[in-house]
């Protein structure tokens, strides 16, 4: 009976229709100057390969968990193991990033909503920022549910830096439905101001 129940569960999650984000949090600054936006509603690479955004751009999404498949719905489904999602930059970074909003829709076993992180900078010298989760809607189980994550980047992002995101599921049989990313930065100063900022930073280092 347990084996039959597992087959029913897998069939239900992999065969469900592609769903959009459920009541996503859309920042009022989306589309303004000094912002970036990307959204995925389906996926093409189950493990290791890049998934390019279908709307907007600037990031590629990867799954490094084992045993994943692309379901008939286009969802990224962890059939044989937990999902391990990395979203890496694929475009020039923004200047002095202030805020990021990430919406994630998933079904089946949940993602770890307490451990959705942003990395400002590189793995060697960057700063991790944990997102604040907000449930936005959805029934859960075999039906998708959406969480929004807010990231305050103002104390971690200085100048031009890259921005990556990381999250995972706690168990197998988790299905990633859709994800969107919005990032707000600041206007780039004039070349003269940038030169002064560079000199100020050099002077500060010499004083140490």
Beta strands, then each sheet from edge to edge (+ up, - down):
strand 1: 35-40
strand 2: 51-52
strand 3: 55-56
strand 4: 59-63
strand 5: 68-70
strand 6: 76-78
strand 7: 84-89
strand 8: 99-108
strand 9: 117-120
strand 10: 127-130
strand 11: 132-138
strand 12: 145-152
strand 13: 163-168
strand 14: 174-184
sheet 1: 3+ 1- 14+ 6- 5+
sheet 2: 3+ 1- 14+ 8- 12+ 11-
sheet 3: 2+ 4- 7+ 13- 9+ 10-
end
